[in-house]
């Protein structure tokens, strides 16, 4: 029964879209009710299964999923012509990412009740995007994984181009074309893995049993790693993110920053580093050098901007850089911190973009120089934004503090001068982060209030519920990190074991 429910996670959104086809586009309330019920049910299922994975702990799993201990494992022949199988399952890392996705999708639907345009199409696209992300975090067959991975780019473009604001066509095309470039790099590597492994299988578990030739790894690893890193805005492929977020509607920004941008980091860890560990040891020090832009210059650029979404986008680029710092550390603590940061940052950016969207819906501006004193009229939304800012600062008690501290400790365990220098710079950049967060909150929430904002109203129950739930998730991970860390450690163990067993990197 649990395995059936697990497989329904990505199917239910598709069934919801089909169920809504007979409903006229003018019946917006009925459409919202159906989609809300759907995402709420999926969220419930994912939460129950996540607890189940936690309760099982290190109990024996299906031997066919080795070296991973995958729960709800399913392996069914799919495309016989390509020898591709429908292989899905989940360990602790996958289930936490699925839970993150379910929460953000649920929140995205709730904050989109007043979206302008054809709501029937909009909610259908959200469900299709949810299907894509769920599938990515469930798949362990390379063909199946790539099919799901590619679905999100088209959905993102349509949602931005049709429902966005400002330069929405430009932002949508920039996002889609950049992600397509990254996908082409990944696809080339997937074909290489299939033929070089000689297994005749697209299964991640089967390919991992083979030690790939070093000459293949030396070109395939950077191609695959950077292909995935495009989605996570690693320098120099960060440029799509600010324009894409600024043009996107609220729910799309939440989904893009909260879950889609984690897909890249997940792919780097689960596929690139796991399948090509020898090359990872050689190439990752160069990745550390790229992080100087993400973790150091990103916050400085955020200070210069006045648009709330641009500020949050560059903030996200900085925080995502910390994930790659944890991955590049190649230590168990660093990998745990990187995985925890994926979850933490997803909830953080979901909260940030949700509150920004709610404020924009009322003020019709994202320029902080045009705001002021809105805390007087919107105290709940103002407090929600301030809490998001504190969480972004890594304040103790929130998930960001646990995740970032773990990354810094893991990075210092790496016997590399460059890694330690970048880690120190990343720690010092917290001061810069404080500058743009406090500056933004002060200009927007305090001071004299323009006359045109005198009629503003605070968040409704639905919006307050979204803020409360996302803040609760941030606090839950921050105050009780042990269960989450234990789940991630079991997932990371086989990856680190293969990396540590790989031949040492050449050079110093």
Order of alpha helices (4+ residues) and beta strands (2+ residues): alpha-alpha-beta-beta-alpha-alpha-alpha-alpha-alpha-alpha-alpha-alpha-alpha-alpha-alpha-alpha-alpha-alpha-alpha-alpha-alpha-alpha
